[in-house]
Amino acid sequence: MSKSPPTTEDMLRKTVNRDADKAKEQFVSQLFKMSPTGELTRTMAETIDLRFKAEIRTSITTSILRNDLDGNGEMSSEEIDRVRAVLSGEQRSRFETTVIKVDTDNDGTLSAAEIRKRGAEAVADLQKLGGRGRLKGTAFMVFDANADDVVVVDDIIKTIDRLTKEGPSVTPESRSDRNEVCKLPKPSPEASPVFVGAYEGTALSTVAVAGPENETTFAELEIEEGKEPVYIVASVYDAMVLRVTGATERVERFVGRSQNGMGVIGLPAELVDLTSLSNCHFPVAYKENTSKWIKARALLTADLGREASMIVGYKLSRLQLPSGRSDKPAASQKASGGIIIQKGDKRFRMTDKGLAEIVESQTSSALEIDLRRNYPDGIERLMPEDIVTNGKAEVYEVLPQQAGLVQLMKSGALSRLSDGAYSIDKPIVRFPAGLNGGHSVKFVLRSGVPMPAGSRGHSTVLIEETGECLGIRC
């Protein structure tokens, strides 16, 4: 039985398994080569592929037409004979091979149509080889984990972190063993199935459910008053804790999954199922009328025997079920994809309203404002013993992202330099999780202070003692 060819993710996984940190540097660098803004859209990726194919076609046709002595775009039999007379050895061998491949009608000439056809065949041959393993253009969309047709630095970091967490044991064969049908527990005849899809929550959790190296967000599901049971299916991208409140006695079952880890508060453990969706190809769907949304709806209908109400959105705050009403946070000024643009000595953040200059401040209050831009509901303080999870619930020693920077500044371990860099003045347990993309910063590790544990993400660290700089953007 022939083996299936390796997928783009299989090739990426091999690179990540060799050296995850090096892979991050390699692919972030590749992103900025393809898109100077660090924001690669699918249209841009497709254009890169088309240009690459055009280069291959041009290279092949140029190598043939260099022997077109009269420049009419074809090679007559007389021209072929004249070129033969001046070539020898390996050059002659290559020329004869080219003539055989191009002269498909065996009339002893190379027509313009035959030359164009050979260029197209060269492109097709390269595609059969998988582009020689190149992870560029549309192949780079393997990092588009949230299916928004845009790849930014955060997407690369999160994808590589996911592959690192899964490890080398996840193979094409093991993936193919997973069922398309999820085989979820059947709801009772009177129950109302509700699907909730989201990328992340609007608050940061003080408890991690995917390890201290990953940020865990938080959201709330309020069950409205009513008589019929509610059957909840939730699929989210970020590691997330969901608190279920209100008329929780109506919840017949909660089935959930996250790409990175999930926890549930407010329901008995016997009602919570965090494994069934992991045993099938169930997508993270948080945008209506996308292929993932359509697939999620179809799988649920097939599995549950009826249609579920589909409630989706990028950010999940306080959602009322089963109606789907939401207490939406104020419009976020978060950078689009976490992109920060440097121009001279000024830094700008891309917001929904255009470019906004980032004014550096030496105070923790400025960081708290930045935290609210990304997480409008701030920080949710939780207790690990209250959380039902299929992972491990543990309190962050250092909070993620800007929340951790605020925490460390208030403790006196960090101070702010005049250029906005963070001076590590005292030992800290670990770097805050999730300092990637727009959350990345620059640290200066003072002499005599040990290097913190954990991942610095996409941030840089200047070591005062040696002058060495660690990170992608040194």
N, C-alpha and C positions, 0 to 999 in steps of 0.2 A: 504494500500500500504506500503510495507516494506521500511525502510529507508536505504539509501546507507551507507556502513560502512565508518567511518571517514578515510580520507587520511592522509598520513604522514604530509602534510602541515597543515591539520586541527589540528592535535595533536600539531604541532609546534606552531601554532597560539595561542592555548590556553595557552601554556607556556609563550609566548611573552606577551600576554594580561595581564597575572598576574603580571609580572615584567620584562620589557624589558632589563634593565641593568643586572639583575641577570641572565637572559637567555643568554646574551652575555658572561658573565663570565663562565657560566655552559658549553656552547657549545664550546667556545674556549679551555677550559680545556679538554673537551672531545676530541677535535681534536688532541691535543698534546699527549693524552693518546693513541690514535690510531696510530698516526704518530709523532715520536719524532721531525721530521723536520718541522712539521706544514704544510705539503703538502700531503693531502690524495688523491691518485689516485683511479679511479674506480676499477682497478685491486686489489689494496690493500683492498678496501672496500669489494670486493667480497671474498677475502681471509679471512677477518675477519668474514664474514657471514658463510663461509664454516667451519671455526674453531669452531664457536659457535654451529653450527649444529652437528659437530663431538663431542663436549663436551656433548651435550644433549644425543646423541646416546650412548656415552660411559657411561654416568651417569646411563641411564636406564639399559643397558646391565650389567653393573657392579653390580647394585642393585639386579639383578636376579642371576647372576653367583656367588655371594657371598655364595649362597646356593648350588653351584655345588661341592659336597663333594669330588668327585674323580678328579675334574679338567679337565674333557674331553670336556668342552664347552657345555654340555647338562645336563638336569636333568631327570633322570629316575624316574619311579613311586616309586621305593624303596627309592630314595633320597627324593622325595617329602614327603613320609610318615614319614621318619626319622626326617625331619625338622619340620613337623607338631607336632610331639611328644614333641618337646622342646620349642615350642612357645605358647604363651597365650595372651589373651586380645587384645590390639590394634595391636601388632605385628602379631598375628595369623590372624586377620582380614585383614591386608594389604597383607599378604602372600597369602591368599586364593583369594583375588581380583586379584592379579598379575597372579596367576595360571590360573584363568578363562580367563583373557584377552589374555594371551600368548598361551594357549593350544587351538588354533583355530580349530584343527581337532578332539578335544575331545578324544584323545587316552590315556590320563592320563600321558603323558610325555611332557617335554618342549624340543623340538629339537633345534639345533643350528640355523636352518632357521627361526623357530618361534621366537626365541630370537632376531635375527637380524631384523626381520620384526617389532617386537614391538618397537625397537629403532627407526626405520624409521617412524613408526606411531607417536611416541612422537614428532619428528621433525615436521611432518605435522600438528599435533595438535597445536603446538606452532605457526606455520605460520598462521593458521586460526585465532589465537588470536592476530595477528599483532605483534608477538614477544613481547607480554606484554608491548607494548608501548615503546620498547627500540629504541632510535634514535642512532643506531650504524650501522657500516657497510654500505651497499648500501642505507639504509634509510637515512644516513647522507648526501647522494648526493642531498637531497632536497635543500641544500645550493648552489649547483652548478648552479647558476643563469645564467652564461654565457656559459653553455653547453660545457665546454672544458674538461670534465671528470676529473677535479681536484678541490678540495675544499681547500681553504686557509683562513686565518683569515679575509681578506678583504671580501670574499664571505659571511661569517657568519654575519659580521657587516652590510653589505648592505642588506642582506635578512631580517634580524631582523628589520632594519630601515624601509624597505619597508612594512613589516607586521604591524609595529607600525603606520606608516602613513595611511595605509588602515583601521586600527582599526577593532574592532570585528564585524562590520556590514557585512564584506565579508564572506559569509558562503558557504558551498557546494551547497546549493539550489540556492543562488544568482549567483554563478559561472555557474551553469548549465543552467541558463536563457540566457547566452550569446550565440550568434549564432556562428556556425562554418563558415558560410558564412558572410563576413564582410559588404556586401551591399554598396560598395564604389560607389561614383558618377561615372557614365560611362564616359570614355574618348571619345573624338570625333574620328571618323573613321581615320583621318589622323595623330592622335597623337602617339608619341612613349612613351610607358610606361617604366619607369626605376625604379628599386628597389635599395635602398641604405641601407645596413645593417652594423652596427658597434657597438662596445662596448663603446668606449669613444673617445673624441677628443684629439688632440695633443697640445692644449693650454687650460689654465684655464681662465674662464670668470670672469670679475669683477662684473658681475650681476648674481644673483641667480634666477633660475626659479623653484626651488623646496625647497625654504626656506633656511635660513642662516645656517642650520645644515648640509646641503649636498653640496658637491662640484659640481659645474656646469662647464662642459668643453665646448670647442668651436671648430668649424670646418667651412670650407667654401666650397660651391658648386658653381662652375663657369659654367654658361650655355654658351656653345659654339655657334658660329654663325651658322645659318641655317634657313631653311624655315618652316619645320614641327614643330607643337607644341610638347612640352615635358610634360609628366604627371609623376610627381615624387611621389614615395611612399618611406618613410624613417622610419625605425624601429631601434632604438638604445637602449642600456641599461642605460648608465649613463644619468643623467640630462645634457642636451646639448642645446646650442644655435647654430643654423646653419645660416650663412649669405649666401644669394643667390646673386651672382654677375654676370656680363657679360651680355649676351643677355636675360635679364629677361623677355622681352616681349614674348619670346617663351613659358614661363611656363603657361600651361593651368590650372593646379591645383597642389597643394602641399598637400599630405596627410601624416601625421606623427604621431608617438607615441614614447614615451620613458617609460621605467619601472619607471622612477623617475621624469620626467618633460621635456618639450621641449619648445623652443622658436625659432622664425624665424625672420630674418631681411632681408629686401630688396624686399619683396613682399607685395602687397596690402592684407589687412586682409581678403577680400572676396575670395581670392584664396587659403587661408590656412585653412585646415581642420585637427584639432588635436583631434578629438573625434571619428571618424568612426572606426579607428583601435582598439580603446579601448572597443568597443562593441562586439568584437569577440575574439576567441582564437588565436590571431595572435602572432607568435613567434618573439623573437629577434634572428635574424639569421645573423651571421657575419663570418661563416666558410662554405666554399663550401662542398657540398656532405655530409652534416650532416642531421639528421632527421629534425631539425628545418628549415634548408635551403630548403629541399624538401617540407616541409609543407607550408612554405611561398610562394614558387613558385606555388604550386598547388592551394592555396587559391586565389592568385592573378589571375591566369589563369582562374579559375572558375568565379571570380568576374568581371574581366575586359573583359572577352571574348577573350583574346589573351595573349600570353606569354610576360612577361616583361624582359628586360635586367637585370640580377642579378649582382649587383656590391657590394661586401662584403669585409670586412677587420676588424681586431681587432681595430686598431686606424684609425681615420678619420682625414685627414689633409686638403689638398686643392684638391678637386676632380672635374674633368671636366666632364660635362654631355652634351649629352648622351653617349659619347664615353667610359667613365670610366677611362680615363687617370688620373694619380695622381702624385702630387708633394710629394713624400714620404720623411718623415723626416729621419735624420741620425739614424742608428741603436741605439736603446735605450739600456742603461745598467741598466735598471730597474730590481729590484729583481724579480726573478721568483715567481709570486704570492705574492710579497711583503715580502719574507722570509728573515729575518736577523738571522744569527747564532752567538751565543755568545760562545767563548771558552776562559776561563780564563778572562783576562782583555782586550781581543781583540774581535772585532766584524767584521763579514764577511757578504757580500751581495752576493747572488747567481745571477750571470749574465749569458748572453748567452755564455760567454767565460769561465765560471767556477766561483770559489770563488774569490772575490776581497775584500781585507781588507778595512774597513771603517776607514779613518783617521779623527778623530774628529778635528774640528777647531773652534776657538772662533769667527770667522768672519762670517758676513752675506754672503760674497762672496762664501763661501763653501756651504752654503744652496742654493744659486742661482744655483750652479753647480748641486746639487742634484735635484733641481726643473727641470732643463733642461733634466736630465736623464729621468724623468717621463713625462714631457711635453716639447718636443723639440721646440715647437713654443712659449713657454713662457706664458706670460699673455696678454690676449686680452681685451683692455679697451673698454667697451660698455656703451651705454646710455639706461636705462630701457624703455624710451618712444619710442625707435626705435624697440622694440621687440614685436612681436605678439605671445602671449602665452595663454594657457588655465589655467595657474596658475597665479602667481603674480611675476612680474619682480621687483627685489629690489637690490640696490647696497649693496655689502658686506661691513659691517663696518670693519670687519677683514677678509682678504682674506683666502681662504682655504689652508690647508696643509702647505708645506714649504714656499709658497708665503706669508702666514700669519705670519709665524715665522720671515721671512725676514722683513716684514713690522713692526712687533713689536720690533725687534731688532734695526731697524733704528730709531724708535720713542723713544728709550731709556727705554721702558717698560720691555724688556727682556734683559738679558745678559747671556753669556755662562760660565758655570763652567768648571773647569779643567777636569772633568770626562765626559763632553759632555752634562750634564743636563742643562736645561734652568731655570734660576732664574727669577721668576716673581717679579720684583723690584717695579713696579708701577701698579696701577689699570688698568686692560684692560677690554674692553666691554664684550668679549666672547673668548672662545677658538677657534682657527681656526677649520673650519669644516674638516672632513675627516682624522683625525689623527689616522688612523687604520692601522694594519698590518705593512708593511714596512715604512709607514709614521708616525708611533707612536714614541713618544719621552718621556723623563722624565722631569717633571717640579718640581721645588721647590718653594712653595708659601711662600714668606717671611712674617715674623711677621708683623701684622698690615695691610697687603694687603688683600682686600676682594677676596673671591673665584669668578673667572670669571663665567659669564653665559654660557650656551650652553653645548654641550657634549664634554668631553675630548677624546671620542672615545676609542681607545685601549691604550691610553697613561696613564702614572701614574702621580700622584701628591703627593709629599711629603710635608706635612704641617709643616713648621718650628716651629710654636708656640706649637704644641702638639706632634710632632713626628709621627703623624698618616700618613699612606700611603694609597692612594685610587687608585684602578685600578686592573687589572687582573694579572699583573706581578710584584706586589710589592715584 
